[in-house]
Amino acid sequence: MPLVNGAPAAGTLVVRLGYRGAGFSGFAEQPGQRTVEGELRHALETIFRRPCELVCAGRTDAGVHALDQYVSVPVSVEELERPGRSLLRSLVALTPDDISIRALLRSDALFSARFDATSRRYRYRISSGEARPVLSWDHAWWYRGSLDVDAMNEAARCLVGEHDFKSFCKASSAEGKTTVRDLLSVDVSRVEEAGEPLVAIDVCGNAFLHNMVRTIAGTLVEVGRGHRDAAWVALALAARDRRAAGPCAPAKGLTFVGVEFPEGLLRSWE
């Protein structure tokens, strides 16, 4: 049972937030670095006047953005009685401009934003062509060439399902840990956002490894640019060796899009 000031928690505050990743050294706190967790913890501890333990649905690396991140915080009986509107206003006032507090939710004391999540979704954006992107500059990889989206989609099919993704994660993070993950979908499409054409790689899975989505994106771009054929991706997956897959795509193109939880587990904090 989570504790609040040494006593069992009465419930859980769940913060739904987004952030622009450029100014952060990732989500997780690091000594001497500006992080999303550090900023949010400071705000919550100012409000509750006590130490706060935070758990997020999915840790993001330096430069990676989030649209719908979820963070759970155990709270006491007294804290559960605080009006949601004033609590929301306080959090907005105490967090910097590159963090957006989108909603406050509540759940029972045993809820965990990490362990209760059933799936997570990411989108990787690529601006392909000679024209420098305008509004998408800060959240898309500018690739100065053309991409064959159909070939990328064909190559992505082998990644769907439960596989060992050791070839698609940071080698040091795979030591002594399982690298098996279940991808529910990997789709590559042409989209238009704010009047600009982009190539979007949408990935949904139960959980992800360090640099996994960015390595998938970098690998699929190798196919899209014509340097590799679609069958190569299946060979890279089977190799279970990071050297067999493509490069890790730049962080700024990646956005943590959302999380799914069992129905009825979260309620609005009124």
N, C-alpha and C positions, 0 to 999 in steps of 0.2 A: 504494500500500500504506500503510495507517495505521501510524503510528510510536508507539513507547513508549520514552520517554527517548532518542530519536534512533535507535532500532533498529526494524526491521520488527516489527510485532505478530505474536504467535504464534497468537492467537485472539481471540475477542470474548466478553466478559461481557454478557449481556442481562438487564436487570432488569425484571421484570414488576411493576408497581406501580399502586396506586390512590391518589387523594387527594381531599380535600374542598376545593373551590376557594375558599371564602369568604375564607380568610386569605392568599391568594396573589395577586400581580399577574400572574397567568398562569404558563405553564410556563417560557418563555424568560427567561434572566437579563437584568436591567435594573439599571443603577447605582442604588444606594440603595433598591432595592425587594426585598421578600421574594418569592421565586419558588420553584417546585418544582425547577427545574434548579439553582438556587443551593444549596438545601438538600441535594439529592442529590449534587451535585459536592463539597460540603464533606465529606460523610460518606465518599465514595469516596476522596477525596484524603487523608483522615485514615487510612483503612485501608491504602491502597497507598503512602502517603508520597511522592507524586509528582503532577504535574499530570495531570488526566484530561479527555479530550475526550468529550462526551456528544452522542448523536444520538437524537432521539425519533421515534416513529412519526407523531405529529401534534401540533403545538403548540396549546395551548389558551389562551384569553384569560383575563383576570382574572375570577375568580368562577366559572369553569367547572370542573366536577368530572370525575374519571376513575375508571373501575372497572378497566379493563385497558389501561393505557398500557405501552408497551415502550420501553426506553432501551438503546442499545448503547454499549459502552465497550471500546476495544481494550486487550488485556492481553498481558503477557509470558509466556514459558515458565514462569518461577517462579510467577507469579500464577495460571496455569492449574492448578497443582498444589495450590492451597489448597483445603482441604475445604469443600464447599458449605455444610454445616451451620453451621460456625463463621463463615463469611463472611456467611451470612444473619443470624445472631444479632448480629453486629457492625453490620450495616447497620440492623437494627431498632433497636438501642440508640442509634445515632447520628442517626437521623432523628426529626422531631417527630411528635406524635400525629396530625396531620392528613395524614400520609403513611403508606400501608400497603405494606410490601414483601411482595408476594404469592408470588413465586417467583424463583429464579435459574436462568437457562438459559445455554447456551453455543452458539457457532457458530464458523465459520472466520473467519480474519482479515479477509476482505473483506465480511463481513456488515454491512448497514446497516439499522437499524430503520425508517428512512424509505424508502429506495429499494427494499428487498426486500419491503415490504408490498404485497400485492395488492389489499386493500380495507380500509376502515375503517368502523366503525359508531358511530352516535350515537343517543341517545334524548333527546327533549325532553319534559318532563313539565309538564302544566298541571292545576291544581286549579281546576275551574270551579264556580261557585255562590256563594251568600252566606256559607256556613260557612267560616270561616278554617281552613286546613289545619293539622294538628297535627304528626305525625311527618314529613310531607313539606314542611314549611315552608321548610327550608333548601335543598331541591333541586327545587322546583316553582314555577312562576309561578302566583300566585293571580289568576285572572281572574274578576271578580265578575259573571258572567253565564252563560248557557247556550251550549253549542256544538253545532252540527249536525255530528257526526262523519262521517256519510255524505257530506255536501256537501264536507267537507274532503278525504275520500278521493278523491272524484271529481275535485276540483281538482288533487290531487297527481299524478294519472296522467300529466299532460303533462310532468312533471319527470323521469320515468324515461327513461334512455337518455343518449346523448352530446349535450350542448347547450352553448351559450355561456351561462354563468351570470353574465354581467356585471351584470345587474339585481339579483343576489342576493348581492353582496359589497360590502365597504367600497370606496367609489369610489377612494380614494387608493391602495389596494393593487392595483388593476387596471391602473395605468398602466404601459405597456411590457411587460406580461406576458400570457400566454395565459390566458383565463378559461373555456376549454373543459374540462368535466369530465364523467365518465360515472357517472350514478347507477344503481345496480343495483336499488334498491327504495326506495319512500317509502310507508309505511303509517301510517294513523291509526286508533287503536283505543281502546276503553275498557278500562282495566285496574284491578285492585285491588292495592294494595301496602300491607302493614301495616294492613289494615282500612280504608284510605281509597280512595275512587274517584278515578281520575285519567284524563285524556286523554293518551295517549302518541303521539308522532310519532317513528317509527323510520326512520332514513335510513342507507342503506348505499351507498358509492361508492368509486371508485378513489382519489380524493383530494378535498380540499375547499379552498375559498377562505376568506379572512378574513371572518368573520361569516356565512358562507353558510348554515349550518344554522339559526342564529337568525333570519335573514331569511326563510328558508323557513317557519319556525314562525310568525313574525309575519304573513306573507302568508296562510297557511292559516287563521289565526285570524280575519282579516278576512272570509274566506268563511264560517267557522263561526258567526260572530256575526251573519251576514246583511247585512253592509255591502257585500259584493261577491258576484257570482255566480261559479260555478266556471270559466267561460270567461275571466274576467279574468286568471287566473293564466297562462294560455297567452299572452295578449297582453303581460303584463308580462315574461315570458321572452323573447318575440320582440323586445321594445323594446331590449334590451341597454342599459338606462339604469336606474341605481339608483333614480331618482325614480319609476319606473313600478311598483315592487313595494311591498309593505307594510313596516311598521316592523320594526326589529330587536328581537326578543323579549329579555327580561331574561336575563342570563348565568346566574343561579343555577338556571334550569330545565334547563340543558344538561349532559349527561353523555357523555363519551367512553367508549363501551361496550366496544369491542374492536377487534382487528386480525387480519387473516388473512395468513399467510405460506405459501409453498410447503411442502408436506409433507416432513418430514425435514430441514428447514433448521435447526431448533432442537432441542437436546437438553437434558435436565435436567442441572443442575450438581450432581453427587453429592459 
